[in-house]
Amino acid sequence: MEQTHYSVVIVGGGQAGLSMSYFLQQADIDHVVFEKHTAMHVWRDHRWDNFCLVTPNWQCQLPGYEYRGADPHGFMRKDEINDYLAGFKRSVAAPLREGIEVQRVAPLPGGGFVVRGSAGECTADQVVVASGGYHLPIIPRLAERLPADIPQVHSEQYRSASSLPPGAVLVVGSGQSGAQIAEDLHLAGRKVFLAVGQAPRCARFYRGKDVVDWLAEMQYYEMPVSAHPLREDVRDNTNHYVTGRDGGRDIDLRKFASEGMELFGALCGADGDTVQFKDNLRANLDAADGVYNGINASIDKYIEKNGIVAGAPSVYVPVWEPTQEITRLNLRDAGIGSIIWCIGFAPDFGWLDAPVFNGRGHPGHVRGVTAQPGLYFLGLPWLYTWGSGRFSGVARDARYLLACIQHQRATATRVPIGSPS
Ligand SMILES: Cc1cc2nc3c(=O)[nH]c(=O)nc-3n(C[C@H](O)[C@H](O)[C@H](O)COP(=O)(O)OP(=O)(O)OC[C@H]3O[C@@H](n4cnc5c(N)ncnc54)[C@H](O)[C@@H]3O)c2cc1C
């Protein structure tokens, strides 16, 4: 390490880590950002080729680098997102050390932290963990019982229909990634078998506006986790499926089914060539539509209450219904040549040796501030609001943490340089 002590160490050079650096530079607080790969590499390396934002461009509100393009209500495609982020990286000009993995962070007895990285060790008065919310791709152990000659990938490894071997594709999971990947394959003419989970969905446009615009006007994105009806449980919610592709539209799995996609309930077992599904397809589709109609109904209420002139209200009416719950599928008979797991990620903070985690490995914090003085989290989904783990809310959270870091500096004893670890 070039320096043996920093006031602040930031772990992770994604949009959260660089946002933190932006504010620390403004306050003239010395710091370093350690990034194990390259800054913001996930947008290049962990997204499929036809990926585009689900959130409208105007919500790209990274600090000092808000979206100023010509299409605020559009949805940037993968290459445009990477251009935008490259510009953000240049504009922040963070003290960034790429290719350094932080392997251990532990509190020191007298205050401050020891930080061990792949390039050596240093100490820090304070540490901001900005290592993202999507660490370990989940592939269930039952996958080991599936035929070895049928390749399996996780959603973060999927690139395009043409990168998969020939044959039909089994997509497991219908959250944002699963639903969009199923659509990507379906549009490319591939036969798709989709195991539908409990993810909710929402409309792209309703009564003349993007639903995100309505929700913004309704102050939904200002609601802190402490005011959400689910409180902290909202952090476990699966994101609503909808897409920004081709200017934005709904994702309607029932429509895909009417066009030949085969839908099943949640995948629950595997036995040689056969996979098993729960008999909950109908219930899962109905529940997703229920959320869709519920969000639209809340917009109706808002429009009515405020006397807003808008397009006519409507309720989604199913365009397809399952005739029966099919609970078994023979992969060979179905011609399935590959499987894509789209069931999310597990946290991995194994390198952080501080008593701040709950039994499920999730950090305990209030607005990113932990019970360990000087230790903070940034960029996690619903850290503070809906936008915390997205482009829209991370700047607000980073600005708040700056105030906490400044307060801690003003009140805590500084760690002597070169303290023993
Ligand atoms: C499929 C998908 C679609 C999304 N779509 C949208 C969208 O449309 N709009 C939106 O606003 N948001 C979207 N998001 C959410 C969010 O914007 C991203 O997850 C974003 O990448 C979060 O930024 P971050 O900086 O918090 O974490 P990350 O981008 O994950 O960055 C964390 C960084 O930390 C590094 N790191 C991890 N551990 C260590 C370590 N021990 N030492 C050093 N470095 C480490 C990683 O290499 C990584 O670069 C999407 C997320 C996913 C997964």
The ligand as a Tripos MOL2 file, in Angstrom:
@<TRIPOS>MOLECULE
LIG
   53    58     1     0     0
SMALL
NO_CHARGES

@<TRIPOS>ATOM
      1 C1        -29.4380   -6.8810  -13.1680 C.3       1 LIG1
      2 C2        -29.4460   -5.5450  -12.4690 C.ar      1 LIG1
      3 C3        -30.1110   -4.4710  -13.0340 C.ar      1 LIG1
      4 C4        -30.1020   -3.2210  -12.4210 C.ar      1 LIG1
      5 N1        -30.7730   -2.1850  -13.0400 N.ar      1 LIG1
      6 C5        -30.7510   -0.9730  -12.4540 C.ar      1 LIG1
      7 C6        -31.4060    0.1520  -13.0720 C.ar      1 LIG1
      8 O1        -32.0460    0.0290  -14.1000 O.2       1 LIG1
      9 N2        -31.3050    1.3570  -12.4560 N.ar      1 LIG1
     10 C7        -30.6290    1.5380  -11.2840 C.ar      1 LIG1
     11 O2        -30.5670    2.6720  -10.8050 O.2       1 LIG1
     12 N3        -30.0420    0.4890  -10.6740 N.ar      1 LIG1
     13 C8        -30.0880   -0.7430  -11.2170 C.ar      1 LIG1
     14 N4        -29.4730   -1.8010  -10.5860 N.ar      1 LIG1
     15 C9        -28.9850   -1.6270   -9.1960 C.3       1 LIG1
     16 C10       -27.6580   -0.9010   -8.9560 C.3       1 LIG1
     17 O3        -27.5810    0.3220   -9.6130 O.3       1 LIG1
     18 C11       -26.4240   -1.7320   -9.2100 C.3       1 LIG1
     19 O4        -26.4840   -2.9390   -8.4810 O.3       1 LIG1
     20 C12       -25.1030   -1.0040   -8.8640 C.3       1 LIG1
     21 O5        -24.1040   -1.7460   -9.4510 O.3       1 LIG1
     22 C13       -24.8400   -0.8000   -7.3610 C.3       1 LIG1
     23 O6        -23.6580   -0.0300   -7.2030 O.3       1 LIG1
     24 P1        -22.6700   -0.2290   -5.9640 P.3       1 LIG1
     25 O7        -21.5240    0.6830   -6.1680 O.co2     1 LIG1
     26 O8        -23.4250   -0.1570   -4.7100 O.co2     1 LIG1
     27 O9        -22.2000   -1.7600   -6.0880 O.3       1 LIG1
     28 P2        -21.3790   -2.4730   -7.2450 P.3       1 LIG1
     29 O10       -21.6310   -1.8770   -8.5580 O.co2     1 LIG1
     30 O11       -21.6370   -3.9460   -7.0590 O.co2     1 LIG1
     31 O12       -19.8740   -2.1390   -6.8520 O.3       1 LIG1
     32 C14       -19.2270   -2.7450   -5.7780 C.3       1 LIG1
     33 C15       -17.7610   -2.8530   -6.1390 C.3       1 LIG1
     34 O13       -17.0720   -3.3390   -5.0120 O.3       1 LIG1
     35 C16       -16.0420   -4.1990   -5.4490 C.3       1 LIG1
     36 N5        -15.6840   -5.0620   -4.3200 N.ar      1 LIG1
     37 C17       -16.4580   -5.9970   -3.7310 C.ar      1 LIG1
     38 N6        -15.8000   -6.5750   -2.7080 N.ar      1 LIG1
     39 C18       -14.5800   -5.9900   -2.6520 C.ar      1 LIG1
     40 C19       -13.4540   -6.1600   -1.8200 C.ar      1 LIG1
     41 N7        -13.4490   -7.0530   -0.8290 N.pl3     1 LIG1
     42 N8        -12.3710   -5.3970   -2.0490 N.ar      1 LIG1
     43 C20       -12.3560   -4.4670   -3.0390 C.ar      1 LIG1
     44 N9        -13.3850   -4.2720   -3.8580 N.ar      1 LIG1
     45 C21       -14.5120   -5.0100   -3.6700 C.ar      1 LIG1
     46 C22       -16.6440   -4.9190   -6.6240 C.3       1 LIG1
     47 O14       -15.6500   -5.4140   -7.4980 O.3       1 LIG1
     48 C23       -17.4930   -3.8230   -7.2730 C.3       1 LIG1
     49 O15       -16.8320   -3.1510   -8.3030 O.3       1 LIG1
     50 C24       -29.4450   -3.0560  -11.1900 C.ar      1 LIG1
     51 C25       -28.7770   -4.1450  -10.6040 C.ar      1 LIG1
     52 C26       -28.7930   -5.3850  -11.2350 C.ar      1 LIG1
     53 C27       -28.0620   -6.5440  -10.5840 C.3       1 LIG1
@<TRIPOS>BOND
     1     1     2 1
     2     2     3 ar
     3     2    52 ar
     4     3     4 ar
     5     4     5 ar
     6     4    50 ar
     7     5     6 ar
     8     6     7 ar
     9     6    13 1
    10     7     8 2
    11     7     9 ar
    12     9    10 ar
    13    10    11 2
    14    10    12 ar
    15    12    13 ar
    16    13    14 ar
    17    14    15 1
    18    14    50 ar
    19    15    16 1
    20    16    17 1
    21    16    18 1
    22    18    19 1
    23    18    20 1
    24    20    21 1
    25    20    22 1
    26    22    23 1
    27    23    24 1
    28    24    25 2
    29    24    26 1
    30    24    27 1
    31    27    28 1
    32    28    29 2
    33    28    30 1
    34    28    31 1
    35    31    32 1
    36    32    33 1
    37    33    34 1
    38    33    48 1
    39    34    35 1
    40    35    36 1
    41    35    46 1
    42    36    37 ar
    43    36    45 ar
    44    37    38 ar
    45    38    39 ar
    46    39    40 ar
    47    39    45 ar
    48    40    41 1
    49    40    42 ar
    50    42    43 ar
    51    43    44 ar
    52    44    45 ar
    53    46    47 1
    54    46    48 1
    55    48    49 1
    56    50    51 ar
    57    51    52 ar
    58    52    53 1
@<TRIPOS>SUBSTRUCTURE
     1 LIG1         1 GROUP 0 **** ****
